[in-house]
Amino acid sequence: MELGKNRVIDYKEAFFNEAFELYFERVTAYVYSFCRDREMAKNIAQDCFVAFWENIDKVEMSKTPLPYLFFVA
């Protein structure tokens, strides 16, 4: 049972890591368009990814998480 659980965790981590690599700058730019403060935008984008990780079980992994990230931002 533990082996299967580790595979699910690995899949979630891979999904999260890929999303972070692909979308962190886009989310940061989106937030920056509202606040016009680069450091604040990066902090808010990081918070969005924390929320994404905390709710990853609710995000459909077959689709892009970008709409969720923009919504959270």
C-alpha contacts under 8 A as a table, 3 or more apart, distances in Angstrom:
res1	aa1	res2	aa2	distance
1	M	4	G	5.48
1	M	5	K	6.48
2	E	5	K	5.05
2	E	6	N	6.22
3	L	6	N	5.19
3	L	7	R	6.45
4	G	7	R	5.11
4	G	8	V	6.44
5	K	8	V	5.18
5	K	9	I	6.29
6	N	9	I	5.04
6	N	10	D	6.01
7	R	10	D	4.97
7	R	11	Y	6.08
8	V	11	Y	5.04
8	V	12	K	6.18
9	I	12	K	5.06
9	I	13	E	6.06
10	D	13	E	5.06
10	D	14	A	6.04
11	Y	14	A	5.06
11	Y	15	F	6.08
12	K	15	F	5.03
12	K	16	F	6.07
12	K	56	I	7.34
13	E	16	F	5.04
13	E	17	N	5.94
14	A	17	N	5.08
14	A	18	E	6.02
15	F	18	E	5.29
15	F	19	A	6.14
15	F	61	M	7.26
16	F	19	A	5.09
16	F	20	F	6.08
16	F	53	W	6.90
17	N	20	F	5.05
17	N	21	E	6.16
18	E	21	E	5.12
18	E	22	L	6.07
19	A	22	L	5.12
19	A	23	Y	5.69
19	A	24	F	7.59
19	A	65	P	7.09
20	F	23	Y	5.39
20	F	24	F	5.16
20	F	49	F	7.35
21	E	24	F	6.23
22	L	25	E	7.64
23	Y	26	R	5.09
23	Y	27	V	6.06
23	Y	66	L	7.02
24	F	27	V	5.26
24	F	28	T	6.07
24	F	45	A	6.78
24	F	46	Q	7.91
25	E	28	T	4.94
25	E	29	A	6.05
26	R	29	A	5.08
26	R	30	Y	6.10
27	V	30	Y	4.97
27	V	31	V	6.18
27	V	45	A	5.85
27	V	69	L	7.05
27	V	70	F	6.59
27	V	73	A	7.55
28	T	31	V	5.20
28	T	32	Y	5.98
28	T	38	R	7.93
28	T	41	A	5.33
28	T	42	K	5.43
28	T	44	I	7.59
28	T	45	A	5.31
29	A	32	Y	4.89
29	A	33	S	6.20
29	A	41	A	7.36
30	Y	33	S	5.30
30	Y	34	F	7.22
30	Y	70	F	7.64
31	V	34	F	5.49
31	V	35	C	6.44
31	V	41	A	5.25
31	V	44	I	7.29
31	V	45	A	7.15
31	V	73	A	6.66
32	Y	35	C	5.11
32	Y	36	R	4.90
32	Y	37	D	6.08
32	Y	38	R	6.13
32	Y	40	M	7.83
32	Y	41	A	5.04
33	S	36	R	5.90
35	C	40	M	7.51
35	C	41	A	6.94
36	R	41	A	7.71
37	D	40	M	5.37
37	D	41	A	6.03
38	R	41	A	5.04
38	R	42	K	6.21
39	E	42	K	5.16
39	E	43	N	6.27
40	M	43	N	5.06
40	M	44	I	6.13
41	A	44	I	5.16
41	A	45	A	6.05
42	K	45	A	5.02
42	K	46	Q	6.13
43	N	46	Q	5.06
43	N	47	D	6.27
44	I	47	D	4.93
44	I	48	C	6.24
44	I	73	A	6.89
45	A	48	C	4.96
45	A	49	F	6.44
45	A	73	A	6.82
46	Q	49	F	5.14
46	Q	50	V	6.28
47	D	50	V	4.97
47	D	51	A	6.23
48	C	51	A	5.12
48	C	52	F	6.09
48	C	69	L	6.06
48	C	72	V	5.86
48	C	73	A	5.92
49	F	52	F	4.71
49	F	53	W	6.10
49	F	69	L	7.25
50	V	53	W	5.14
50	V	54	E	6.17
51	A	54	E	5.00
51	A	55	N	6.11
51	A	72	V	7.72
52	F	55	N	5.19
52	F	56	I	5.60
52	F	68	Y	7.84
52	F	69	L	7.06
53	W	56	I	4.99
54	E	57	D	7.99
55	N	58	K	5.48
55	N	59	V	6.80
56	I	59	V	5.17
57	D	60	E	7.71
59	V	65	P	7.10
59	V	68	Y	7.92
60	E	63	K	5.90
60	E	65	P	7.82
61	M	64	T	7.22
61	M	65	P	7.63
64	T	67	P	7.32
65	P	68	Y	5.30
65	P	69	L	6.24
66	L	69	L	5.00
66	L	70	F	6.11
67	P	70	F	5.12
67	P	71	F	6.04
68	Y	71	F	5.03
68	Y	72	V	6.18
69	L	72	V	5.15
69	L	73	A	6.11
70	F	73	A	5.03
